[in-house]
Each structure stands twice: as structure tokens, then as C-alpha cells.
Amino acid sequence: MIKGLFEELKERSIFPSFNEGKEVISLLKLLRIIFGLIALVFAIYGLISNKSILMPYMFMFFGAMYVTIGISEYQLKRKGACYINIIVSVFCFFASIKGFL
């Protein structure tokens, strides 16, 4: 009885270890979309207002977006794309920190 219940929980579970990463990839897609939209809003506001005060925040969210893309590429066994996205995210975080200083 307990074994059958455990198998049913495996099929219905939202935990990533039970679904072999399927939920993690969809969560990473959601985070990528959220980070991208926030960065896009900051970029559009900066273009409209001609103020560059929000650019460090924009680069910070772009960096977070590229980290999530890199993690999802790593899970899909695409190591080359993963490394490129991580390098781009490090550059974005560096530009963000430089902008804050």
C-alpha cells in the first residue's frame, strides 16, 4: 500500500527529483521570462526618459536571465551554450556592479 502511494506521488509530484527535471526546466523558463520582462521594462523606461540611472538594474536582470538560460542549457546537456551564457552573465553582472559604483 505504501509503495503504491509512493509511486502515485512520484507521478503527481511537483518536486524536480521525482519528475526528472521537467518541472525545473519549466520553472527556469518562467524565471527567464520574468527577468527578461523586468529588464525590458527598465530598458524601455531608460529610452523614453533619457535617464541612465536604471541601467545597472537592467544589466543585473539581464545577468540573472542569462544565468537561468545557462542552467537550463546545462540540464539539456548543451555544455557549449551553457558556458557562453554563463560568461555573458558574468559580464552583465560586472557591468551592473560597475554602474552602481
C-alpha positions in Angstrom: 0.0 0.0 0.0 2.7 2.5 0.9 4.7 1.6 -2.2 1.7 2.2 -4.4 1.1 5.6 -2.7 4.8 6.5 -3.2 4.6 5.6 -6.9 1.4 7.8 -7.2 3.2 10.7 -5.5 6.1 10.3 -8.0 3.8 10.7 -10.9 1.9 13.7 -9.5 4.6 15.4 -7.6 5.8 18.9 -8.4 9.2 18.2 -6.9 12.0 18.2 -9.5 13.7 15.0 -8.3 10.5 13.0 -8.9 9.9 14.3 -12.4 13.5 14.0 -13.7 13.9 17.8 -14.1 10.8 18.5 -16.1 9.4 21.0 -13.5 12.8 22.6 -13.1 13.1 23.4 -16.7 9.6 25.0 -16.8 10.5 26.9 -13.6 13.7 28.2 -15.3 11.7 29.2 -18.3 9.3 31.2 -16.1 12.3 32.9 -14.3 13.9 33.7 -17.7 10.7 35.3 -18.9 10.3 37.3 -15.6 13.9 38.5 -15.6 13.7 39.4 -19.3 10.5 41.4 -18.9 11.8 43.3 -15.9 15.0 44.2 -17.9 12.9 45.1 -20.9 10.8 47.5 -18.8 13.9 49.1 -17.4 15.4 49.5 -20.9 12.2 51.0 -22.3 11.9 53.4 -19.4 15.5 54.5 -19.9 14.9 55.1 -23.6 11.8 57.1 -23.1 13.1 59.2 -20.2 16.7 59.5 -21.4 17.8 58.6 -17.9 20.5 56.1 -17.4 20.0 55.7 -13.7 18.3 52.3 -14.1 20.9 50.8 -16.4 22.7 48.9 -13.6 19.4 47.3 -12.6 18.7 46.4 -16.2 22.1 44.7 -16.5 21.6 42.9 -13.2 18.3 41.4 -14.5 19.9 40.6 -17.9 22.7 38.7 -16.0 20.1 36.8 -13.9 18.3 35.9 -17.1 21.5 34.6 -18.7 22.3 32.6 -15.6 18.9 30.8 -15.8 19.4 30.2 -19.5 22.8 28.8 -18.8 21.4 26.4 -16.1 18.7 25.2 -18.4 21.2 24.6 -21.2 23.4 22.7 -18.8 20.5 20.5 -17.8 19.8 19.8 -21.5 23.5 18.7 -21.9 24.5 21.6 -24.1 27.7 22.5 -22.5 29.0 25.0 -25.1 25.8 27.1 -24.9 25.9 26.9 -21.1 29.4 28.2 -20.9 28.7 31.1 -23.3 25.6 32.1 -21.3 27.5 32.0 -18.0 30.3 34.2 -19.4 27.7 36.7 -20.7 26.0 36.7 -17.3 29.3 37.4 -15.6 29.9 40.3 -18.0 26.4 41.6 -17.3 26.9 41.4 -13.5 30.3 43.1 -13.8 28.7 45.9 -15.9 26.0 46.2 -13.3 28.4 46.4 -10.4 30.5 49.0 -12.3 27.3 51.0 -12.9 26.5 51.0 -9.2 29.9 52.4 -8.3 
